[in-house]
Amino acid sequence: MRYRRDKSAGVIVFHRSTDGCRFLLLLSRLTKRPLWEFPKGGVDAGETLADAALRELHEETGLGREAIRMIHEFQHREEYRFTSGKGDSRTLIRKEVTYFLAESLSTDVKLSAHEASQFAWLPLESAIRKLKYKARREMLRAAARAAGCDGPGLEPA
């Protein structure tokens, strides 16, 4: 079996509205099974993690730097392993993803048809229920706290 390390970066995006905070999730087309996740992707040579995260956000959702406000107090790293390929080309990939937090000033998402089939702006608890992995649910709760979006019935600041 072959081994490979990958670095990726992503953004947890939220939008404040009159009924509270909503979090953006994408239904990935790139996973074996349907999986709701945050916008993320690989880091190109010479690119910072933050620049990669913002590029991926724009590529996958159409939300550019002018449409968001970064919350600089939040940064979270996730590590996981998975296999790709079959037989002699089977590869164990150790992936490290750094997530940033951003408030979106718009809910106007233009999906990349190649990367995601659907998107949803969800209240915190609904978004948590859509996330398959416990570590991502915990990360979303931490992001919600950093954004001031974690109280029941919490009104936007």
VMD Tcl script that builds the backbone (N, CA, C; Angstrom):
set m [mol new atoms 471]
animate dup $m
set s [atomselect $m all]
$s set {name element resname resid chain x y z} {
  {N N MET 1 A 0.835 -1.181 0.000}
  {CA C MET 1 A 0.000 0.000 0.000}
  {C C MET 1 A 0.885 1.252 0.000}
  {N N ARG 2 A 0.473 2.219 -0.737}
  {CA C ARG 2 A 1.188 3.494 -0.791}
  {C C ARG 2 A 0.665 4.412 0.307}
  {N N TYR 3 A 1.464 5.458 0.599}
  {CA C TYR 3 A 1.093 6.436 1.622}
  {C C TYR 3 A 1.253 7.834 1.055}
  {N N ARG 4 A 0.368 8.731 1.490}
  {CA C ARG 4 A 0.454 10.115 1.021}
  {C C ARG 4 A -0.120 11.035 2.106}
  {N N ARG 5 A 0.465 12.214 2.202}
  {CA C ARG 5 A -0.046 13.257 3.100}
  {C C ARG 5 A -0.622 14.377 2.245}
  {N N ASP 6 A -1.806 14.826 2.611}
  {CA C ASP 6 A -2.453 15.938 1.913}
  {C C ASP 6 A -2.774 17.041 2.901}
  {N N LYS 7 A -2.644 18.284 2.438}
  {CA C LYS 7 A -3.057 19.443 3.227}
  {C C LYS 7 A -4.195 20.127 2.493}
  {N N SER 8 A -5.223 20.462 3.239}
  {CA C SER 8 A -6.361 21.186 2.684}
  {C C SER 8 A -6.723 22.318 3.627}
  {N N ALA 9 A -7.577 23.201 3.138}
  {CA C ALA 9 A -8.062 24.314 3.945}
  {C C ALA 9 A -9.510 24.572 3.589}
  {N N GLY 10 A -10.270 25.007 4.575}
  {CA C GLY 10 A -11.691 25.244 4.348}
  {C C GLY 10 A -12.206 26.385 5.188}
  {N N VAL 11 A -13.484 26.671 4.981}
  {CA C VAL 11 A -14.127 27.774 5.692}
  {C C VAL 11 A -15.480 27.304 6.221}
  {N N ILE 12 A -15.708 27.545 7.499}
  {CA C ILE 12 A -17.038 27.388 8.073}
  {C C ILE 12 A -17.695 28.755 7.896}
  {N N VAL 13 A -18.799 28.769 7.171}
  {CA C VAL 13 A -19.446 30.031 6.811}
  {C C VAL 13 A -20.791 30.133 7.533}
  {N N PHE 14 A -21.052 31.305 8.098}
  {CA C PHE 14 A -22.357 31.550 8.706}
  {C C PHE 14 A -22.901 32.879 8.208}
  {N N HIS 15 A -24.216 33.014 8.315}
  {CA C HIS 15 A -24.902 34.240 7.925}
  {C C HIS 15 A -25.863 34.605 9.056}
  {N N ARG 16 A -25.833 35.863 9.463}
  {CA C ARG 16 A -26.761 36.334 10.491}
  {C C ARG 16 A -28.010 36.860 9.798}
  {N N SER 17 A -29.161 36.428 10.304}
  {CA C SER 17 A -30.424 36.943 9.776}
  {C C SER 17 A -31.336 37.270 10.946}
  {N N THR 18 A -32.523 37.716 10.664}
  {CA C THR 18 A -33.447 38.108 11.729}
  {C C THR 18 A -33.833 36.927 12.613}
  {N N ASP 19 A -33.732 35.704 12.094}
  {CA C ASP 19 A -34.071 34.533 12.904}
  {C C ASP 19 A -32.832 33.801 13.430}
  {N N GLY 20 A -31.693 34.485 13.476}
  {CA C GLY 20 A -30.483 33.902 14.039}
  {C C GLY 20 A -29.450 33.538 12.986}
  {N N CYS 21 A -28.460 32.775 13.391}
  {CA C CYS 21 A -27.368 32.388 12.500}
  {C C CYS 21 A -27.726 31.131 11.719}
  {N N ARG 22 A -27.284 31.115 10.481}
  {CA C ARG 22 A -27.423 29.940 9.614}
  {C C ARG 22 A -26.029 29.576 9.126}
  {N N PHE 23 A -25.753 28.268 9.056}
  {CA C PHE 23 A -24.445 27.772 8.642}
  {C C PHE 23 A -24.550 27.104 7.276}
  {N N LEU 24 A -23.549 27.321 6.448}
  {CA C LEU 24 A -23.547 26.801 5.082}
  {C C LEU 24 A -22.901 25.421 5.031}
  {N N LEU 25 A -23.642 24.460 4.493}
  {CA C LEU 25 A -23.116 23.120 4.233}
  {C C LEU 25 A -23.308 22.785 2.764}
  {N N LEU 26 A -22.370 22.014 2.230}
  {CA C LEU 26 A -22.431 21.555 0.844}
  {C C LEU 26 A -22.548 20.043 0.832}
  {N N LEU 27 A -23.357 19.513 -0.078}
  {CA C LEU 27 A -23.447 18.068 -0.267}
  {C C LEU 27 A -22.428 17.696 -1.336}
  {N N SER 28 A -21.360 17.054 -0.903}
  {CA C SER 28 A -20.215 16.788 -1.775}
  {C C SER 28 A -20.533 15.769 -2.857}
  {N N ARG 29 A -20.012 16.023 -4.050}
  {CA C ARG 29 A -20.045 15.052 -5.143}
  {C C ARG 29 A -18.750 14.247 -5.185}
  {N N LEU 30 A -17.763 14.617 -4.368}
  {CA C LEU 30 A -16.437 14.030 -4.459}
  {C C LEU 30 A -16.215 12.876 -3.486}
  {N N THR 31 A -17.208 12.553 -2.670}
  {CA C THR 31 A -17.075 11.466 -1.716}
  {C C THR 31 A -17.809 10.223 -2.221}
  {N N LYS 32 A -17.407 9.060 -1.704}
  {CA C LYS 32 A -18.032 7.797 -2.135}
  {C C LYS 32 A -19.517 7.787 -1.834}
  {N N ARG 33 A -19.888 8.297 -0.663}
  {CA C ARG 33 A -21.285 8.354 -0.241}
  {C C ARG 33 A -21.656 9.820 -0.025}
  {N N PRO 34 A -22.957 10.141 -0.108}
  {CA C PRO 34 A -23.360 11.540 0.133}
  {C C PRO 34 A -22.850 12.022 1.493}
  {N N LEU 35 A -22.233 13.187 1.492}
  {CA C LEU 35 A -21.641 13.716 2.719}
  {C C LEU 35 A -21.785 15.237 2.733}
  {N N TRP 36 A -22.449 15.744 3.765}
  {CA C TRP 36 A -22.553 17.190 3.957}
  {C C TRP 36 A -21.279 17.667 4.628}
  {N N GLU 37 A -20.699 18.726 4.092}
  {CA C GLU 37 A -19.463 19.253 4.677}
  {C C GLU 37 A -19.311 20.739 4.392}
  {N N PHE 38 A -18.224 21.285 4.917}
  {CA C PHE 38 A -17.905 22.699 4.714}
  {C C PHE 38 A -17.104 22.845 3.426}
  {N N PRO 39 A -17.147 24.011 2.792}
  {CA C PRO 39 A -16.305 24.229 1.608}
  {C C PRO 39 A -14.829 24.062 1.975}
  {N N LYS 40 A -14.113 23.242 1.211}
  {CA C LYS 40 A -12.692 23.018 1.480}
  {C C LYS 40 A -12.034 22.424 0.255}
  {N N GLY 41 A -10.699 22.476 0.246}
  {CA C GLY 41 A -9.960 21.874 -0.852}
  {C C GLY 41 A -8.466 21.983 -0.633}
  {N N GLY 42 A -7.732 21.476 -1.588}
  {CA C GLY 42 A -6.285 21.396 -1.493}
  {C C GLY 42 A -5.597 22.752 -1.505}
  {N N VAL 43 A -4.400 22.745 -0.935}
  {CA C VAL 43 A -3.560 23.943 -0.880}
  {C C VAL 43 A -2.568 23.865 -2.029}
  {N N ASP 44 A -2.563 24.877 -2.880}
  {CA C ASP 44 A -1.624 24.922 -4.010}
  {C C ASP 44 A -0.237 25.359 -3.545}
  {N N ALA 45 A 0.785 24.994 -4.308}
  {CA C ALA 45 A 2.169 25.374 -3.992}
  {C C ALA 45 A 2.268 26.890 -3.854}
  {N N GLY 46 A 2.912 27.334 -2.777}
  {CA C GLY 46 A 3.121 28.761 -2.553}
  {C C GLY 46 A 1.922 29.486 -1.964}
  {N N GLU 47 A 0.857 28.785 -1.691}
  {CA C GLU 47 A -0.369 29.391 -1.187}
  {C C GLU 47 A -0.436 29.237 0.335}
  {N N THR 48 A -0.893 30.266 1.031}
  {CA C THR 48 A -1.102 30.133 2.473}
  {C C THR 48 A -2.387 29.343 2.704}
  {N N LEU 49 A -2.533 28.824 3.910}
  {CA C LEU 49 A -3.758 28.091 4.252}
  {C C LEU 49 A -4.989 28.983 4.105}
  {N N ALA 50 A -4.887 30.229 4.598}
  {CA C ALA 50 A -6.028 31.153 4.517}
  {C C ALA 50 A -6.366 31.477 3.065}
  {N N ASP 51 A -5.355 31.710 2.239}
  {CA C ASP 51 A -5.618 31.998 0.822}
  {C C ASP 51 A -6.255 30.803 0.124}
  {N N ALA 52 A -5.794 29.595 0.458}
  {CA C ALA 52 A -6.377 28.384 -0.133}
  {C C ALA 52 A -7.833 28.240 0.289}
  {N N ALA 53 A -8.117 28.477 1.564}
  {CA C ALA 53 A -9.490 28.372 2.057}
  {C C ALA 53 A -10.408 29.352 1.338}
  {N N LEU 54 A -9.946 30.584 1.171}
  {CA C LEU 54 A -10.769 31.598 0.497}
  {C C LEU 54 A -10.941 31.290 -0.993}
  {N N ARG 55 A -9.901 30.775 -1.622}
  {CA C ARG 55 A -10.011 30.386 -3.034}
  {C C ARG 55 A -11.026 29.265 -3.195}
  {N N GLU 56 A -10.912 28.251 -2.333}
  {CA C GLU 56 A -11.841 27.122 -2.401}
  {C C GLU 56 A -13.278 27.580 -2.135}
  {N N LEU 57 A -13.462 28.466 -1.171}
  {CA C LEU 57 A -14.793 28.997 -0.885}
  {C C LEU 57 A -15.376 29.639 -2.140}
  {N N HIS 58 A -14.582 30.454 -2.813}
  {CA C HIS 58 A -15.053 31.126 -4.022}
  {C C HIS 58 A -15.339 30.122 -5.142}
  {N N GLU 59 A -14.428 29.162 -5.345}
  {CA C GLU 59 A -14.612 28.171 -6.404}
  {C C GLU 59 A -15.860 27.323 -6.179}
  {N N GLU 60 A -16.111 26.932 -4.929}
  {CA C GLU 60 A -17.203 26.008 -4.638}
  {C C GLU 60 A -18.551 26.687 -4.439}
  {N N THR 61 A -18.558 27.964 -4.013}
  {CA C THR 61 A -19.823 28.622 -3.667}
  {C C THR 61 A -20.065 29.942 -4.389}
  {N N GLY 62 A -19.032 30.491 -5.036}
  {CA C GLY 62 A -19.167 31.810 -5.653}
  {C C GLY 62 A -19.031 32.951 -4.663}
  {N N LEU 63 A -18.864 32.655 -3.373}
  {CA C LEU 63 A -18.698 33.707 -2.367}
  {C C LEU 63 A -17.241 34.172 -2.361}
  {N N GLY 64 A -17.018 35.402 -2.783}
  {CA C GLY 64 A -15.674 35.957 -2.838}
  {C C GLY 64 A -15.333 36.733 -1.577}
  {N N ARG 65 A -14.104 37.217 -1.536}
  {CA C ARG 65 A -13.627 37.963 -0.351}
  {C C ARG 65 A -14.505 39.154 -0.008}
  {N N GLU 66 A -15.104 39.781 -1.036}
  {CA C GLU 66 A -15.945 40.955 -0.798}
  {C C GLU 66 A -17.277 40.579 -0.147}
  {N N ALA 67 A -17.633 39.291 -0.182}
  {CA C ALA 67 A -18.924 38.838 0.343}
  {C C ALA 67 A -18.827 38.253 1.748}
  {N N ILE 68 A -17.623 38.254 2.326}
  {CA C ILE 68 A -17.450 37.654 3.649}
  {C C ILE 68 A -16.621 38.544 4.566}
  {N N ARG 69 A -16.711 38.236 5.851}
  {CA C ARG 69 A -15.884 38.887 6.863}
  {C C ARG 69 A -15.253 37.775 7.689}
  {N N MET 70 A -13.934 37.684 7.661}
  {CA C MET 70 A -13.233 36.636 8.407}
  {C C MET 70 A -13.316 36.911 9.918}
  {N N ILE 71 A -13.488 35.836 10.684}
  {CA C ILE 71 A -13.464 35.912 12.146}
  {C C ILE 71 A -12.095 35.365 12.556}
  {N N HIS 72 A -11.159 36.249 12.776}
  {CA C HIS 72 A -9.755 35.865 12.936}
  {C C HIS 72 A -9.460 35.114 14.233}
  {N N GLU 73 A -10.379 35.139 15.173}
  {CA C GLU 73 A -10.150 34.462 16.449}
  {C C GLU 73 A -10.310 32.946 16.331}
  {N N PHE 74 A -10.795 32.453 15.198}
  {CA C PHE 74 A -11.074 31.021 15.056}
  {C C PHE 74 A -10.193 30.383 13.989}
  {N N GLN 75 A -9.572 29.284 14.356}
  {CA C GLN 75 A -8.849 28.435 13.409}
  {C C GLN 75 A -8.832 27.042 14.033}
  {N N HIS 76 A -9.187 26.046 13.261}
  {CA C HIS 76 A -9.275 24.690 13.794}
  {C C HIS 76 A -8.658 23.716 12.804}
  {N N ARG 77 A -7.886 22.770 13.328}
  {CA C ARG 77 A -7.245 21.768 12.470}
  {C C ARG 77 A -7.868 20.400 12.716}
  {N N GLU 78 A -8.123 19.703 11.625}
  {CA C GLU 78 A -8.700 18.365 11.675}
  {C C GLU 78 A -7.758 17.422 10.935}
  {N N GLU 79 A -7.574 16.230 11.486}
  {CA C GLU 79 A -6.758 15.212 10.816}
  {C C GLU 79 A -7.563 13.932 10.719}
  {N N TYR 80 A -7.468 13.281 9.557}
  {CA C TYR 80 A -8.122 11.989 9.396}
  {C C TYR 80 A -7.405 11.202 8.313}
  {N N ARG 81 A -7.737 9.920 8.233}
  {CA C ARG 81 A -7.129 9.034 7.234}
  {C C ARG 81 A -8.219 8.356 6.426}
  {N N PHE 82 A -7.911 8.074 5.178}
  {CA C PHE 82 A -8.820 7.297 4.338}
  {C C PHE 82 A -8.011 6.632 3.238}
  {N N THR 83 A -8.606 5.642 2.584}
  {CA C THR 83 A -7.917 4.968 1.487}
  {C C THR 83 A -8.561 5.356 0.172}
  {N N SER 84 A -7.757 5.321 -0.853}
  {CA C SER 84 A -8.202 5.636 -2.203}
  {C C SER 84 A -7.611 4.601 -3.149}
  {N N GLY 85 A -8.362 4.231 -4.171}
  {CA C GLY 85 A -7.858 3.286 -5.154}
  {C C GLY 85 A -8.043 1.844 -4.723}
  {N N LYS 86 A -7.634 0.939 -5.614}
  {CA C LYS 86 A -7.788 -0.495 -5.358}
  {C C LYS 86 A -6.523 -1.230 -5.771}
  {N N GLY 87 A -6.355 -2.414 -5.212}
  {CA C GLY 87 A -5.230 -3.267 -5.588}
  {C C GLY 87 A -3.896 -2.605 -5.340}
  {N N ASP 88 A -3.003 -2.694 -6.343}
  {CA C ASP 88 A -1.652 -2.134 -6.214}
  {C C ASP 88 A -1.634 -0.618 -6.104}
  {N N SER 89 A -2.689 0.036 -6.580}
  {CA C SER 89 A -2.713 1.500 -6.523}
  {C C SER 89 A -3.415 2.022 -5.266}
  {N N ARG 90 A -3.790 1.123 -4.372}
  {CA C ARG 90 A -4.452 1.531 -3.124}
  {C C ARG 90 A -3.492 2.415 -2.320}
  {N N THR 91 A -4.016 3.557 -1.858}
  {CA C THR 91 A -3.197 4.535 -1.145}
  {C C THR 91 A -3.873 4.941 0.152}
  {N N LEU 92 A -3.118 4.937 1.237}
  {CA C LEU 92 A -3.596 5.457 2.512}
  {C C LEU 92 A -3.233 6.938 2.554}
  {N N ILE 93 A -4.235 7.768 2.677}
  {CA C ILE 93 A -4.022 9.213 2.671}
  {C C ILE 93 A -4.262 9.766 4.070}
  {N N ARG 94 A -3.266 10.472 4.577}
  {CA C ARG 94 A -3.398 11.176 5.856}
  {C C ARG 94 A -3.667 12.634 5.519}
  {N N LYS 95 A -4.863 13.093 5.847}
  {CA C LYS 95 A -5.275 14.436 5.458}
  {C C LYS 95 A -5.324 15.351 6.679}
  {N N GLU 96 A -4.791 16.539 6.496}
  {CA C GLU 96 A -4.837 17.576 7.520}
  {C C GLU 96 A -5.568 18.763 6.911}
  {N N VAL 97 A -6.667 19.156 7.552}
  {CA C VAL 97 A -7.477 20.270 7.049}
  {C C VAL 97 A -7.517 21.364 8.107}
  {N N THR 98 A -7.196 22.581 7.701}
  {CA C THR 98 A -7.297 23.735 8.585}
  {C C THR 98 A -8.533 24.528 8.185}
  {N N TYR 99 A -9.409 24.751 9.151}
  {CA C TYR 99 A -10.647 25.491 8.901}
  {C C TYR 99 A -10.576 26.877 9.508}
  {N N PHE 100 A -11.130 27.817 8.779}
  {CA C PHE 100 A -11.277 29.193 9.219}
  {C C PHE 100 A -12.766 29.476 9.356}
  {N N LEU 101 A -13.111 30.607 9.923}
  {CA C LEU 101 A -14.506 30.985 10.146}
  {C C LEU 101 A -14.762 32.314 9.462}
  {N N ALA 102 A -15.896 32.402 8.765}
  {CA C ALA 102 A -16.241 33.646 8.077}
  {C C ALA 102 A -17.737 33.894 8.150}
  {N N GLU 103 A -18.085 35.155 8.314}
  {CA C GLU 103 A -19.477 35.572 8.235}
  {C C GLU 103 A -19.753 36.005 6.803}
  {N N SER 104 A -20.789 35.435 6.229}
  {CA C SER 104 A -21.168 35.809 4.870}
  {C C SER 104 A -22.158 36.962 4.929}
  {N N LEU 105 A -21.937 37.952 4.093}
  {CA C LEU 105 A -22.834 39.098 4.027}
  {C C LEU 105 A -23.980 38.816 3.062}
  {N N SER 106 A -23.919 37.662 2.386}
  {CA C SER 106 A -24.914 37.285 1.379}
  {C C SER 106 A -25.222 35.793 1.510}
  {N N THR 107 A -26.406 35.402 1.101}
  {CA C THR 107 A -26.752 33.975 1.047}
  {C C THR 107 A -26.821 33.502 -0.400}
  {N N ASP 108 A -26.344 34.320 -1.311}
  {CA C ASP 108 A -26.399 34.026 -2.746}
  {C C ASP 108 A -25.253 33.094 -3.135}
  {N N VAL 109 A -25.523 31.803 -3.127}
  {CA C VAL 109 A -24.512 30.791 -3.419}
  {C C VAL 109 A -24.670 30.313 -4.860}
  {N N LYS 110 A -23.537 30.206 -5.554}
  {CA C LYS 110 A -23.507 29.652 -6.910}
  {C C LYS 110 A -22.607 28.423 -6.859}
  {N N LEU 111 A -23.224 27.251 -6.771}
  {CA C LEU 111 A -22.469 26.009 -6.596}
  {C C LEU 111 A -21.616 25.646 -7.788}
  {N N SER 112 A -20.461 25.081 -7.506}
  {CA C SER 112 A -19.653 24.424 -8.527}
  {C C SER 112 A -20.294 23.062 -8.743}
  {N N ALA 113 A -20.863 22.827 -9.921}
  {CA C ALA 113 A -21.575 21.582 -10.201}
  {C C ALA 113 A -20.662 20.369 -10.102}
  {N N HIS 114 A -19.366 20.565 -10.311}
  {CA C HIS 114 A -18.412 19.461 -10.236}
  {C C HIS 114 A -18.200 18.997 -8.796}
  {N N GLU 115 A -18.251 19.923 -7.836}
  {CA C GLU 115 A -17.860 19.603 -6.465}
  {C C GLU 115 A -19.021 19.338 -5.517}
  {N N ALA 116 A -20.169 19.958 -5.745}
  {CA C ALA 116 A -21.294 19.803 -4.822}
  {C C ALA 116 A -22.606 19.741 -5.596}
  {N N SER 117 A -23.545 18.965 -5.059}
  {CA C SER 117 A -24.841 18.830 -5.726}
  {C C SER 117 A -25.909 19.703 -5.082}
  {N N GLN 118 A -25.711 20.067 -3.813}
  {CA C GLN 118 A -26.681 20.896 -3.102}
  {C C GLN 118 A -25.957 21.744 -2.069}
  {N N PHE 119 A -26.652 22.784 -1.617}
  {CA C PHE 119 A -26.166 23.556 -0.481}
  {C C PHE 119 A -27.352 23.843 0.421}
  {N N ALA 120 A -27.063 24.164 1.675}
  {CA C ALA 120 A -28.121 24.521 2.618}
  {C C ALA 120 A -27.571 25.499 3.637}
  {N N TRP 121 A -28.382 26.513 3.952}
  {CA C TRP 121 A -28.109 27.422 5.067}
  {C C TRP 121 A -28.966 26.925 6.220}
  {N N LEU 122 A -28.344 26.412 7.275}
  {CA C LEU 122 A -29.078 25.734 8.338}
  {C C LEU 122 A -28.826 26.343 9.708}
  {N N PRO 123 A -29.852 26.336 10.570}
  {CA C PRO 123 A -29.612 26.716 11.965}
  {C C PRO 123 A -28.600 25.739 12.573}
  {N N LEU 124 A -27.951 26.147 13.631}
  {CA C LEU 124 A -26.864 25.368 14.221}
  {C C LEU 124 A -27.241 23.906 14.456}
  {N N GLU 125 A -28.319 23.647 15.164}
  {CA C GLU 125 A -28.659 22.259 15.511}
  {C C GLU 125 A -28.972 21.427 14.268}
  {N N SER 126 A -29.602 22.010 13.271}
  {CA C SER 126 A -29.881 21.286 12.017}
  {C C SER 126 A -28.579 20.981 11.285}
  {N N ALA 127 A -27.660 21.932 11.278}
  {CA C ALA 127 A -26.364 21.711 10.622}
  {C C ALA 127 A -25.596 20.609 11.340}
  {N N ILE 128 A -25.638 20.617 12.659}
  {CA C ILE 128 A -24.947 19.585 13.437}
  {C C ILE 128 A -25.500 18.200 13.096}
  {N N ARG 129 A -26.818 18.094 12.957}
  {CA C ARG 129 A -27.428 16.801 12.620}
  {C C ARG 129 A -27.017 16.312 11.232}
  {N N LYS 130 A -26.716 17.218 10.314}
  {CA C LYS 130 A -26.312 16.827 8.954}
  {C C LYS 130 A -24.865 16.336 8.890}
  {N N LEU 131 A -24.039 16.754 9.840}
  {CA C LEU 131 A -22.619 16.383 9.812}
  {C C LEU 131 A -22.436 14.967 10.347}
  {N N LYS 132 A -21.777 14.126 9.574}
  {CA C LYS 132 A -21.624 12.714 9.911}
  {C C LYS 132 A -20.631 12.476 11.046}
  {N N TYR 133 A -19.552 13.230 11.066}
  {CA C TYR 133 A -18.452 12.948 11.975}
  {C C TYR 133 A -18.506 13.805 13.241}
  {N N LYS 134 A -18.288 13.143 14.377}
  {CA C LYS 134 A -18.338 13.806 15.681}
  {C C LYS 134 A -17.368 14.984 15.763}
  {N N ALA 135 A -16.157 14.817 15.251}
  {CA C ALA 135 A -15.156 15.897 15.319}
  {C C ALA 135 A -15.643 17.145 14.578}
  {N N ARG 136 A -16.333 16.956 13.466}
  {CA C ARG 136 A -16.851 18.115 12.721}
  {C C ARG 136 A -18.022 18.762 13.455}
  {N N ARG 137 A -18.836 17.949 14.115}
  {CA C ARG 137 A -19.933 18.514 14.911}
  {C C ARG 137 A -19.367 19.369 16.044}
  {N N GLU 138 A -18.324 18.861 16.709}
  {CA C GLU 138 A -17.691 19.620 17.793}
  {C C GLU 138 A -17.030 20.890 17.260}
  {N N MET 139 A -16.409 20.791 16.096}
  {CA C MET 139 A -15.775 21.955 15.492}
  {C C MET 139 A -16.830 23.014 15.152}
  {N N LEU 140 A -17.981 22.588 14.631}
  {CA C LEU 140 A -19.044 23.538 14.313}
  {C C LEU 140 A -19.556 24.215 15.577}
  {N N ARG 141 A -19.692 23.467 16.659}
  {CA C ARG 141 A -20.115 24.094 17.925}
  {C C ARG 141 A -19.100 25.145 18.381}
  {N N ALA 142 A -17.814 24.836 18.252}
  {CA C ALA 142 A -16.765 25.792 18.629}
  {C C ALA 142 A -16.825 27.030 17.729}
  {N N ALA 143 A -17.064 26.819 16.448}
  {CA C ALA 143 A -17.175 27.948 15.512}
  {C C ALA 143 A -18.389 28.809 15.863}
  {N N ALA 144 A -19.486 28.167 16.209}
  {CA C ALA 144 A -20.697 28.910 16.585}
  {C C ALA 144 A -20.450 29.759 17.828}
  {N N ARG 145 A -19.707 29.203 18.793}
  {CA C ARG 145 A -19.366 29.982 19.994}
  {C C ARG 145 A -18.512 31.192 19.609}
  {N N ALA 146 A -17.517 30.972 18.755}
  {CA C ALA 146 A -16.627 32.067 18.331}
  {C C ALA 146 A -17.396 33.150 17.571}
  {N N ALA 147 A -18.459 32.748 16.874}
  {CA C ALA 147 A -19.265 33.692 16.094}
  {C C ALA 147 A -20.353 34.338 16.922}
  {N N GLY 148 A -20.551 33.848 18.161}
  {CA C GLY 148 A -21.636 34.359 18.999}
  {C C GLY 148 A -22.985 33.817 18.550}
  {N N CYS 149 A -22.987 32.602 17.992}
  {CA C CYS 149 A -24.209 32.015 17.425}
  {C C CYS 149 A -24.640 30.754 18.160}
  {N N ASP 150 A -24.251 30.595 19.408}
  {CA C ASP 150 A -24.488 29.305 20.052}
  {C C ASP 150 A -25.592 29.302 21.105}
  {N N GLY 151 A -26.249 30.433 21.348}
  {CA C GLY 151 A -27.309 30.460 22.359}
  {C C GLY 151 A -28.665 30.156 21.763}
  {N N PRO 152 A -29.553 29.512 22.522}
  {CA C PRO 152 A -30.897 29.245 22.002}
  {C C PRO 152 A -31.634 30.559 21.789}
  {N N GLY 153 A -32.205 30.723 20.617}
  {CA C GLY 153 A -32.936 31.930 20.297}
  {C C GLY 153 A -32.074 33.172 20.242}
  {N N LEU 154 A -30.772 32.988 20.108}
  {CA C LEU 154 A -29.835 34.112 20.101}
  {C C LEU 154 A -30.104 35.019 18.901}
  {N N GLU 155 A -30.310 36.262 19.151}
  {CA C GLU 155 A -30.540 37.231 18.083}
  {C C GLU 155 A -29.183 37.680 17.524}
  {N N PRO 156 A -29.153 38.032 16.250}
  {CA C PRO 156 A -27.893 38.513 15.665}
  {C C PRO 156 A -27.359 39.731 16.403}
  {N N ALA 157 A -26.057 39.823 16.476}
  {CA C ALA 157 A -25.418 40.975 17.141}
  {C C ALA 157 A -25.515 42.216 16.291}
}
mol reanalyze $m
mol bondsrecalc $m
mol representation Tube
mol addrep $m
